[in-house]
Amino acid sequence: MSGRQGGKLKPLKKEKKKSNDLDEEDLEFKKKQQEEQKKIKDLKEKAQKGGPLVGGGIKKSKKK
């Protein structure tokens, strides 16, 4: 077994490098996305507080 292992052991996966190369356009885009997500979240919360919007669907007549 030791005959096959020669030299230094290599890691199976390389660590991912963090890319911190963000220019002004990227920063503006990220800021815009965060604002939009905030607006959507607020609208969802308001919709949940208001109660159900649907009146109950189709009503069936009960004939005897």
N, C-alpha and C positions, 0 to 999 in steps of 0.2 A: 504493500500500500504506500509506503513512503517513497517508492521509486517514482510514482507519478507526480507527487507533490514536489514541485521545484520552484524555488523563488518565493516571491511575496504573494500572499493571497489578495485577490481583488474583490472589492465589494460587488454584490450582485446588481444593485441599483445605485445610480449616481444621485446625489442630492440635487434637488432642483434649485436653480439660482433665482433669486428674487430680482425681478426687473423693476428698477426704480426710475426708468427713463420715461418720465411723464412730462409732456410739454403742456403749455397753457390750454390748448384745445382739449386735451384729454381731461384735464382738471375741470374745465367748464362743462364738458359732457357728463362727467360723473356727478357734478353738483346738480345739473339739470335732472338727471335720473333720480337722484335722492329726493329732490323737491316733488317730482311727479309721483314717486312712491308714497311720499308723505300725504299728498293730496288724495290719492286713491284710498289710503288707509283711513283718513278722516271721513271721506264720503261713505265708506263701508260702515264705520262706527255710527254715523248719523242714520244710515238706512236701518241698522239693527235696532236703534232706539225708537224709531218711528212705528214699529210694529209691522205686521204683515201688510203688503200692498195688494195682494190678491184677495178678492171677496169671498172665495170659497168654491169657485169653479162652477160647473154646470149643476143646476138644481133639477132634480127629477120630480115630476108630478106624481103624486100617489093617488091613483084612482081605485075606487073600490067597486 
